[in-house]
Amino acid sequence: MSRRVVVTGVGLVTPLGTGVEKSWQNICSGVSGIDTITRFDVSDYAVKIAAEVKDFNSEDFFEKKASKHLDLFVQYGLAAALMAVKQSGLEINEENCENIGVITGCGMGGLPTIEEQHNILLTRGPKKITPFFIPRVIPNMPSGHISMALGSKGPNLTLTTACAAGTHGVGEAYRHIKYGLCDAVITGGTEAVICPLGISGFNAMKALSTRNDSPSEASRPFDKDRDGFVMSEGSGMLVLEEYEHARARGANILAEVCGYGLSSDAYHIAAPPENGEGGARAMKVALKDAGLNPEDIDYINAHGTSTPLNDRCETQAIKTVFGSYAEKLAISSTKSMTGHMLGAAGGIEAVFLALAVNNQIAPPTINLHEPSQECDLDYVPNTAREMKINAAISNSFGFGGTNAVVAMKRFNG
């Protein structure tokens, strides 16, 4: 059994604003959410910039008492999910709850809480560790809290596949609906690790941009002067639903999810192969699953991290899959504005993909002033583009060589 899968609701918590309208408007306007870190004193840090969520108020979504026991990545994920379900109009009750699932992605879990509680252990002793420590940090807690808040009793899963986690979550949700395991799934990704240990760890790998004097220009995918990614945080969630189920209740449909591909590089813990062949295979699988030819794709939301390696290798992977047609594709990296949300990236970028298809707008890649020699495709530089988008894909590639791609197309009834 193979069923159609549609997007009926989305929710966003990003450095560009809490709420879909605010984030999408800023994305289309080319606004950067990157600035100097305010969470902790960065005087002694080589990296002083990140994309922090600035306007999130937990009390807009749940009781203040509850937020005290939830790490920030859980709060973001729960808030985005509640937004998505509200927009979708999906009602979860005793009759349908067992057919509605929650599948999310998260790269690292509650790292700030681990850091905080370890410091308490060292300075105040083991008796001072909060009993909420473990429930605050484990990566599946967003899925758990979303399920408890909404009463959904179907599959409850979390994918922890680094920077591909959010896309894997969306892809697995699509499969659960496509093959009849669920009628609807709340899915996406969430992450919040802007903390001393998170920044220091990625900086030790030489993965982060050190353009501290110009934060808004630090994330510059495909540009010759790119020097690393910018750490970010937030959440993007979607309600995926079986088409007939959505139609029967008169739901507004934003886009149709039509394909999913995943692969492994089997190459290196952090670096992609030079020819990007793992990512290329994931794109090919997604197109095959969707029943689409390369020439059917109009837009790609690239992984586009702004690291020298990723952008070069992803460009080569796109050329491998699309051949000469690659030059006709519109490709952009929304990470130029949001920074890189690690496990949440695929969730927010799936939301952006659905909005791009629904609104027929390709978001820009900002800070692209002079593409590097090996990055010679159309990356929608600096200004959003109104254009025909009948079908599109979103790429996510993670440490450990894990790759995920989702395909969406314009809903035509």
C-alpha positions as CSV (number, residue, x, y, z in Angstrom):
1,M,0.0,0.0,0.0
2,S,1.3,3.4,-1.0
3,R,-0.5,6.6,0.0
4,R,-0.1,10.3,-0.7
5,V,1.4,12.4,2.0
6,V,0.7,16.2,2.4
7,V,1.9,19.0,4.7
8,T,-1.0,20.6,6.6
9,G,0.7,22.6,9.2
10,V,4.1,24.1,10.1
11,G,5.7,25.7,13.1
12,L,9.0,27.6,13.6
13,V,11.2,28.8,16.4
14,T,14.3,30.4,14.8
15,P,16.8,33.2,15.3
16,L,14.7,35.1,12.7
17,G,11.6,35.0,14.9
18,T,9.2,32.8,16.8
19,G,6.4,32.0,14.5
20,V,6.1,31.0,10.8
21,E,5.1,34.4,9.5
22,K,8.0,36.3,11.1
23,S,10.7,33.8,10.2
24,W,9.5,33.4,6.6
25,Q,9.2,37.1,6.0
26,N,12.8,37.6,7.3
27,I,14.0,34.7,5.2
28,C,12.5,36.2,2.0
29,S,13.9,39.6,2.9
30,G,17.4,38.3,3.4
31,V,17.7,39.1,7.0
32,S,20.5,37.5,9.1
33,G,19.8,36.2,12.6
34,I,23.5,36.0,13.5
35,D,25.1,38.2,16.2
36,T,27.5,38.2,19.1
37,I,26.7,35.5,21.7
38,T,24.9,36.8,24.8
39,R,24.3,33.5,26.6
40,F,27.8,33.5,28.3
41,D,31.0,35.6,28.4
42,V,32.9,35.0,25.2
43,S,35.9,37.2,26.0
44,D,38.3,34.2,26.0
45,Y,36.7,32.4,23.1
46,A,38.0,32.3,19.5
47,V,34.4,32.1,18.3
48,K,32.2,34.9,19.7
49,I,29.2,34.7,17.3
50,A,26.1,32.5,16.9
51,A,22.4,32.7,15.9
52,E,20.5,32.8,19.1
53,V,16.7,32.7,19.3
54,K,15.9,36.2,20.6
55,D,12.1,36.5,21.1
56,F,11.0,33.1,22.5
57,N,8.7,33.2,25.5
58,S,7.9,29.8,26.9
59,E,4.8,31.1,28.7
60,D,3.2,31.7,25.3
61,F,3.1,27.9,24.9
62,F,3.1,26.3,28.3
63,E,3.1,27.0,32.0
64,K,6.1,28.7,33.5
65,K,6.5,25.9,36.0
66,A,6.8,23.3,33.2
67,S,9.5,25.2,31.4
68,K,11.8,25.0,34.5
69,H,12.0,21.3,34.0
70,L,12.5,21.4,30.2
71,D,15.8,22.0,28.5
72,L,15.7,24.7,25.9
73,F,15.8,22.2,23.0
74,V,12.6,20.5,24.4
75,Q,10.9,23.9,24.8
76,Y,11.6,24.9,21.2
77,G,10.5,21.6,19.8
78,L,7.3,21.5,21.8
79,A,6.4,25.1,20.9
80,A,7.0,24.5,17.2
81,A,4.9,21.4,17.3
82,L,2.0,23.1,19.0
83,M,2.2,25.9,16.3
84,A,2.2,23.3,13.5
85,V,-0.8,21.4,14.9
86,K,-2.7,24.6,15.5
87,Q,-2.2,25.7,11.9
88,S,-3.2,22.3,10.6
89,G,-6.4,22.2,12.5
90,L,-5.8,18.6,13.3
91,E,-7.8,17.4,16.3
92,I,-6.4,14.4,18.2
93,N,-9.0,12.4,20.2
94,E,-9.6,8.9,21.5
95,E,-10.8,7.8,18.1
96,N,-7.7,8.7,16.1
97,C,-4.9,9.1,18.7
98,E,-3.4,5.7,18.0
99,N,-2.9,6.5,14.3
100,I,-1.1,9.8,15.0
101,G,2.7,9.6,15.6
102,V,5.5,11.9,16.6
103,I,8.9,11.5,14.9
104,T,11.6,14.1,15.5
105,G,15.3,14.7,15.0
106,C,17.9,16.0,17.4
107,G,21.6,16.0,17.2
108,M,22.9,16.5,20.7
109,G,20.1,16.7,23.2
110,G,20.4,18.8,26.4
111,L,24.1,19.7,26.3
112,P,23.7,23.0,28.3
113,T,22.0,21.1,31.1
114,I,24.8,18.5,31.1
115,E,27.3,21.3,31.4
116,E,25.3,23.0,34.1
117,Q,24.8,19.9,36.2
118,H,28.4,18.7,35.8
119,N,29.5,22.0,37.3
120,I,27.1,21.6,40.2
121,L,28.4,18.1,40.8
122,L,32.0,19.3,40.9
123,T,31.3,22.4,43.1
124,R,28.4,21.4,45.3
125,G,28.4,17.6,45.3
126,P,26.2,14.7,44.0
127,K,23.3,15.5,46.3
128,K,22.7,18.8,44.5
129,I,22.0,17.2,41.1
130,T,18.4,17.8,40.1
131,P,16.1,14.8,39.7
132,F,15.1,16.3,36.4
133,F,18.6,16.0,35.0
134,I,18.2,12.9,32.9
135,P,14.7,13.7,31.6
136,R,15.9,17.1,30.6
137,V,18.8,15.9,28.5
138,I,17.9,12.8,26.6
139,P,17.3,13.5,22.9
140,N,13.8,11.9,22.7
141,M,12.2,14.2,25.2
142,P,10.8,16.6,22.6
143,S,8.9,13.7,21.0
144,G,7.8,12.5,24.4
145,H,6.5,15.9,25.5
146,I,4.8,16.6,22.2
147,S,3.0,13.2,22.4
148,M,2.0,13.9,26.0
149,A,0.8,17.5,25.3
150,L,-1.3,16.4,22.3
151,G,-2.4,12.9,23.4
152,S,-1.0,11.2,20.3
153,K,-0.4,7.5,21.0
154,G,1.0,6.3,17.7
155,P,4.8,5.7,17.0
156,N,7.1,7.9,19.0
157,L,10.6,8.1,17.7
158,T,13.7,10.3,17.7
159,L,16.5,10.2,15.1
160,T,19.9,11.3,16.4
161,T,21.8,11.4,13.1
162,A,23.7,14.7,13.6
163,C,23.0,17.4,11.1
164,A,20.7,15.1,9.0
165,A,18.4,14.3,12.0
166,G,15.6,16.7,11.2
167,T,15.4,15.5,7.6
168,H,15.6,11.9,8.6
169,G,12.7,12.6,11.0
170,V,10.6,14.1,8.2
171,G,11.5,11.3,5.8
172,E,10.6,8.6,8.3
173,A,7.3,10.3,9.1
174,Y,6.5,10.4,5.4
175,R,7.2,6.6,5.2
176,H,5.0,5.9,8.2
177,I,2.1,7.6,6.5
178,K,2.9,6.4,2.9
179,Y,2.9,2.7,4.0
180,G,-0.2,2.9,6.2
181,L,1.4,2.9,9.7
182,C,-0.1,6.3,10.6
183,D,-2.7,8.7,9.3
184,A,-0.7,11.8,10.5
185,V,2.7,12.5,12.1
186,I,4.1,15.5,13.9
187,T,7.7,15.7,12.7
188,G,10.8,17.9,12.4
189,G,13.9,18.7,14.4
190,T,15.0,20.7,17.4
191,E,18.3,21.8,18.9
192,A,19.8,24.2,21.4
193,V,23.5,23.8,22.2
194,I,24.8,27.4,22.2
195,C,26.8,27.0,25.3
196,P,30.5,27.0,26.2
197,L,31.1,23.3,25.6
198,G,29.1,23.3,22.3
199,I,31.0,26.3,20.9
200,S,34.3,25.1,22.2
201,G,33.9,21.6,20.8
202,F,33.0,22.6,17.3
203,N,35.7,25.3,17.3
204,A,38.2,22.6,18.3
205,M,37.3,20.8,15.0
206,K,37.9,24.1,13.1
207,A,34.3,23.9,11.9
208,L,33.1,27.4,13.0
209,S,33.5,30.8,11.4
210,T,35.6,33.2,13.3
211,R,34.3,36.3,11.5
212,N,33.5,37.9,14.9
213,D,33.8,41.5,13.7
214,S,31.0,41.1,11.2
215,P,28.5,38.5,12.5
216,S,25.7,39.1,9.9
217,E,28.2,38.3,7.1
218,A,29.8,35.3,8.8
219,S,27.6,32.6,7.2
220,R,28.4,32.9,3.5
221,P,27.7,29.5,1.7
222,F,29.4,29.0,-1.6
223,D,31.3,32.3,-1.3
224,K,35.1,32.3,-1.8
225,D,35.6,33.9,1.6
226,R,33.6,31.4,3.6
227,D,35.5,30.1,6.7
228,G,33.1,27.8,8.5
229,F,29.5,27.5,9.8
230,V,27.8,29.6,12.5
231,M,26.2,27.7,15.4
232,S,22.4,28.2,15.6
233,E,19.4,26.9,17.6
234,G,15.7,26.5,17.2
235,S,13.1,24.2,15.9
236,G,11.0,23.5,12.8
237,M,8.0,21.1,12.9
238,L,5.5,20.0,10.4
239,V,2.2,18.1,10.4
240,L,2.3,15.4,7.7
241,E,-1.0,13.8,6.9
242,E,-2.4,11.2,4.5
243,Y,-4.0,13.0,1.7
244,E,-7.5,11.5,2.0
245,H,-7.5,12.0,5.7
246,A,-6.6,15.7,5.2
247,R,-9.1,16.2,2.5
248,A,-11.9,14.6,4.5
249,R,-11.6,17.2,7.2
250,G,-11.1,20.1,4.8
251,A,-7.5,20.8,5.7
252,N,-5.4,23.5,4.0
253,I,-2.6,21.7,2.1
254,L,0.7,23.5,1.8
255,A,2.7,21.0,-0.2
256,E,2.9,17.3,-1.0
257,V,5.9,15.2,0.3
258,C,6.7,12.8,-2.5
259,G,10.2,11.4,-2.0
260,Y,12.8,10.4,0.6
261,G,16.4,9.2,0.1
262,L,19.1,8.3,2.6
263,S,22.7,7.0,2.3
264,S,26.0,6.6,4.0
265,D,29.4,8.0,2.8
266,A,31.3,5.2,4.5
267,Y,34.2,7.6,4.3
268,H,35.1,9.8,7.3
269,I,33.7,10.9,10.6
270,A,33.3,14.6,9.6
271,A,34.4,15.2,6.0
272,P,32.4,14.3,2.9
273,P,34.1,12.6,0.0
274,E,35.5,15.1,-2.5
275,N,33.1,14.0,-5.2
276,G,30.1,14.2,-2.8
277,E,29.0,10.7,-4.0
278,G,27.1,9.9,-0.8
279,G,24.9,12.9,-1.0
280,A,24.5,12.3,-4.7
281,R,23.2,8.8,-4.0
282,A,20.7,10.1,-1.4
283,M,19.4,12.7,-4.0
284,K,19.0,9.9,-6.6
285,V,17.1,7.7,-4.2
286,A,14.7,10.6,-3.3
287,L,14.0,11.3,-6.9
288,K,13.4,7.6,-7.7
289,D,11.1,7.3,-4.7
290,A,9.2,10.4,-5.9
291,G,8.9,9.2,-9.4
292,L,10.6,12.4,-10.6
293,N,13.3,13.0,-13.2
294,P,16.1,15.4,-12.5
295,E,14.6,17.9,-14.9
296,D,11.4,17.9,-12.8
297,I,13.2,19.7,-9.9
298,D,13.0,23.5,-9.9
299,Y,14.6,24.3,-6.6
300,I,17.1,22.8,-4.0
301,N,17.4,23.9,-0.4
302,A,21.0,23.0,-0.1
303,H,22.8,21.8,3.0
304,G,25.0,24.7,2.3
305,T,26.8,25.1,5.6
306,S,29.4,27.7,4.6
307,T,32.3,25.4,5.3
308,P,35.0,25.1,2.5
309,L,34.5,21.3,2.2
310,N,30.7,21.0,2.3
311,D,29.8,23.6,-0.3
312,R,32.4,22.4,-2.8
313,C,31.4,18.7,-2.4
314,E,27.6,19.4,-2.4
315,T,28.0,21.4,-5.6
316,Q,29.8,18.4,-7.2
317,A,27.1,16.1,-5.9
318,I,24.4,18.2,-7.5
319,K,26.3,18.2,-10.8
320,T,26.6,14.4,-10.6
321,V,22.8,13.9,-10.2
322,F,21.5,16.7,-12.5
323,G,24.3,16.8,-15.2
324,S,24.0,19.9,-17.5
325,Y,20.6,20.6,-16.0
326,A,22.3,21.6,-12.8
327,E,23.0,25.0,-14.3
328,K,19.3,25.7,-14.7
329,L,18.4,24.9,-11.0
330,A,17.7,27.5,-8.4
331,I,19.8,26.5,-5.3
332,S,20.0,28.3,-2.0
333,S,21.2,27.9,1.5
334,T,18.9,29.4,4.1
335,K,21.8,28.7,6.6
336,S,23.2,32.0,5.3
337,M,20.5,33.7,7.4
338,T,19.7,31.2,10.1
339,G,23.1,29.7,10.8
340,H,23.4,25.9,11.2
341,M,21.0,24.4,13.7
342,L,22.6,20.9,13.6
343,G,19.9,18.3,14.2
344,A,17.1,21.0,13.8
345,A,18.4,22.2,10.4
346,G,16.5,19.6,8.4
347,G,13.3,20.4,10.3
348,I,13.3,24.1,9.6
349,E,14.6,23.6,6.1
350,A,11.7,21.2,5.4
351,V,9.4,24.0,6.6
352,F,11.1,26.4,4.3
353,L,10.8,23.9,1.4
354,A,7.1,23.6,1.9
355,L,6.7,27.4,2.1
356,A,8.9,27.8,-1.0
357,V,6.7,25.4,-2.9
358,N,3.5,26.9,-1.6
359,N,4.4,30.5,-2.2
360,Q,6.4,29.9,-5.4
361,I,9.4,31.8,-3.9
362,A,13.0,30.6,-3.7
363,P,14.7,32.1,-0.7
364,P,18.1,33.7,-1.2
365,T,21.7,32.8,-0.3
366,I,22.8,36.1,1.4
367,N,26.5,37.2,1.7
368,L,27.3,35.6,-1.7
369,H,29.4,38.3,-3.3
370,E,32.0,36.2,-5.2
371,P,31.4,32.5,-5.5
372,S,34.4,30.3,-5.1
373,Q,35.7,28.8,-8.4
374,E,34.3,25.3,-7.7
375,C,30.9,26.7,-6.7
376,D,29.6,27.8,-10.1
377,L,25.8,27.1,-10.0
378,D,22.9,29.4,-9.5
379,Y,22.6,29.9,-5.7
380,V,19.9,32.7,-5.8
381,P,22.4,35.3,-4.6
382,N,21.3,37.9,-2.0
383,T,17.7,38.4,-3.2
384,A,14.7,36.0,-3.0
385,R,13.2,35.0,-6.4
386,E,9.6,34.6,-7.4
387,M,9.6,31.6,-9.7
388,K,7.8,28.4,-10.7
389,I,8.5,25.7,-8.2
390,N,6.6,22.5,-9.1
391,A,9.0,20.2,-7.3
392,A,11.9,20.7,-5.0
393,I,14.3,18.9,-2.7
394,S,16.1,19.6,0.6
395,N,19.5,18.2,1.4
396,S,21.0,17.4,4.8
397,F,24.4,15.8,5.4
398,G,25.7,14.9,8.8
399,F,28.9,13.9,10.7
400,G,29.4,10.2,10.5
401,G,28.7,10.3,6.7
402,T,24.9,10.2,7.0
403,N,22.9,11.8,4.3
404,A,19.1,12.5,3.9
405,V,17.0,14.2,1.2
406,V,13.3,14.9,1.1
407,A,11.4,15.9,-2.0
408,M,8.2,18.0,-2.1
409,K,6.0,19.1,-5.0
410,R,3.3,21.7,-5.4
411,F,-0.1,20.3,-4.4
412,N,-2.5,20.0,-7.3
413,G,-5.4,18.1,-5.7
